[in-house]
Amino acid sequence: MTDWEDRWQRNDTPWDKGYGAPPLSEFLDEAGVELHQARRVLVPGCGSGHDVRELAGRGIGATGLDLSETAVAKARAVPRVGHEDYLSGNLFEADWRIGREFDAVWEHTCFCAIDPSLRPAYARAMAEILPVGGHLVGLYFLTPWDPGEQEEGPPFAATREEIVELLSPWFELRKDRMPGRAYPGREGREWLAVFGRRNRPNPGVAESDLLA
Ligand SMILES: C[S@@+](CC[C@H](N)C(=O)[O-])C[C@H]1O[C@@H](n2cnc3c(N)ncnc32)[C@H](O)[C@@H]1O
C-alpha cells in the first residue's frame, strides 16, 4: 500500500496542481447549495489544502483531514482565507472526529487514493461522519477505458454503478453530472455526484451492514 507520508516528504505529489479542483469551483459557482449551506464541510485526504481553501474563501467552514503530517503542515503553513482548519488523522479511525460535527463532505482524490479493498470501510466512515440529511458531494475518478491502468493505482478508478452500490446502504444519489471544468488531462474522467444521507436504511440492506 502507498506510504503517503513518504511521498509527501519526498515531494512526490504529482496530483497536487497548486489550486483547487476546477469541478469544485464550478459546482460552487453554479449553486452548490449542499456545500454553501453546510455549517462544516469535511475534506478527507485534503493534501496541501487547495480545496479546503476554495471552500473557506467562499465563506464555507471547512476542515481538511489527511493521514500525512507533512501534508497537514504544508496546508497549515498557507495563510488562512476563512474559517478553515486541518487535522492529521486516518479517515478509517474515529479519534480525530471526537467532538466534531460535519454536515457535508467534499470528496476529491481520497476515494481513488485508497486501496479498493478499503472501499466498504470508506462507505461506512462516510455514514458515520454524516448525520441524516447530510451530503456527500464527490468528484470520483472513473474507470478508464484501458483496464490495465486500473492495476497500477493509485489512482484506483471505479464505475458510477460501483460507487452508487457501495454507498447505497446509507446514501441515495440525488444528482450527478460530468463536470464541464477539469484540471488539464482529467477531462471526461471525473464524475460529480451528490449523495444524501438517508433517514431510513435501504430496505435491501442486510442487518449486518447497518451502523450500530
Ligand atoms: C492523491 S492525494 C490527493 C490530495 C488532495 N486531495 C489533492 O487532490 O491535491 C490523496 C491524499 O489522501 C491522503 N490519504 C490517504 N489515505 C488516507 C486516509 N486513510 N485518511 C486520511 N487521508 C488519507 C494522502 O495522504 C494524500 O494526501
The ligand as an ORCA input file, in Angstrom:
! r2SCAN-3c Opt
* xyz 0 1
  C      -3.905     11.620     -4.272
  S      -3.680     12.572     -2.806
  C      -4.850     13.894     -3.048
  C      -4.614     15.132     -2.191
  C      -5.590     16.288     -2.472
  N      -6.975     15.879     -2.328
  C      -5.347     16.820     -3.874
  O      -6.090     16.437     -4.796
  O      -4.392     17.588     -4.058
  C      -4.505     11.571     -1.598
  C      -4.349     12.104     -0.175
  O      -5.118     11.291      0.708
  C      -4.380     11.079      1.885
  N      -4.878      9.828      2.479
  C      -4.712      8.569      2.004
  N      -5.319      7.690      2.803
  C      -5.891      8.404      3.807
  C      -6.643      8.051      4.958
  N      -6.912      6.778      5.238
  N      -7.062      9.036      5.776
  C      -6.765     10.331      5.503
  N      -6.052     10.728      4.430
  C      -5.614      9.777      3.595
  C      -2.916     11.041      1.433
  O      -2.006     11.342      2.462
  C      -2.920     12.088      0.324
  O      -2.554     13.370      0.785
*
